[in-house]
Every structure is written in C-alpha cells, then in structure tokens.
Amino acid sequence: MKPFLAIGALLGAAAVVLGAFGAHALKTRLDGEALSLWQTAVQYHFWHALALLATPRLAGAWAKAAGWLFVGGVVLFSGSLYALALGAPRAVGMVTPVGGLALILGWLAFAVAAIRA
C-alpha cells in the first residue's frame, strides 16, 4: 500500500503543474471549451490524487483495488480530457467514460474497504 502514497504524491504534483500550465501557458492558446475540458481534467486529477493518499489508511484487497482504480481512472479520465483539450481526435473521448467508471468503482471499493476495516 505504500506505493499509493508515492503515486498519490506524484499525481498531486502533476495536477499542480498541469493546473498552472493551463492557467498560464494555455489560457491564450485554447478556446473556452478546450480550457473548460482542461480545468475539469485538473479538478478530477487533483481530487483523486488526494483520494489515493487516503487509500493506505485502509487494508486489504478492496483498498488495493480502490487505489489501482483511482490511478487508472485518473490516467484514462483526466488523461483523455487533457488530450482532447490539446486537439486530440474526438475518438480519444471514447476512453473518458471508461476512466469515469474506474473512478466510481474506486470510490465504491474504498467504501467497502472502509466498512470492512
């Protein structure tokens, strides 16, 4: 479970960097819709980095599943939104709901782990 602390911290740092990048470097380069996508990606990225930092407080397979679902969800959900904001083909957006589902399942697994703790 210790790797989740490191991964969560790295994801948190990346969220700060990407948020600042969007607010400063991309603000004049992207249109309103693309900036909105970027901001949504950063928001979900950040919240789930924080959730990942809480995961090691729980034990067992459900907590481990929650951690990996949070990681996968951030990569797929936020990653696809970042890519779309930067002009990736719209087909990349097909990955976004899969990432969103991973985040939801991560929270449900976290709840089960908490109940069993």
Secondary structure, 3 states (H helix, E strand, C coil): CHHHHHHHHHHHHHHHHHHHHHHHCCCCCCCHHHHHHHHHHHHHHHHHHHHHHHHHHCCCHHHHHHHHHHHHHHHHHHHHHHHHHCCCCHHHHHHHHHHHHHHHHHHHHHHHHHHHC
